[in-house]
Every structure is written in C-alpha cells, then in structure tokens.
Amino acid sequence: MLHFLQPGFLYLYFPEDKTEYIPVVLELILLIIICTLVFRWLKRKSVKEAAKAREIEEKVMQARKEALEKELSQN
C-alpha cells in the first residue's frame, strides 16, 4: 500500500557510536531556545502594536464623535 515510502527507509543512518547524536541534540536544543525567544519577542511586539492601534482607534472615534456633535449643533 505505501510502497513509495519503502526506499526512503533503506537509506536511514543509525550510528553504532551513540556519541554522534550529541551535536544533533545540542543543535536541536539551541533551535528550540531560539524559536522560543523569537516567539516571545513577536508576542510582546504584537501586544505593543495592538495597544498603539487601540490608541489610534480611540483618537479617530473621538474626532468622529466631535465632528458629528459639531454638525448636529450647527443644524
């Protein structure tokens, strides 16, 4: 059924000397740390951007409200 996957398994390399896994594990740990740091940085940055967007939205809504009140008071 999954014959297309069989040739890939023939070329897998599992070393007899398990110390060859050490650099791979260290690289994996380093990449996980970097990914975590980038994720936290992006999350903090998005919170700051959301706060700025909220501020701008409030200013626009206030200006719109003042313009509407001014227009109503003139009529």
Secondary structure, 3 states (H helix, E strand, C coil): CCHHHHHHHHCCCCCCCHHHHHHHHHHHHHHHHHHHHHHHHHHHHHHHHHHHHHHHHHHHHHHHHHHHHHHHHHC
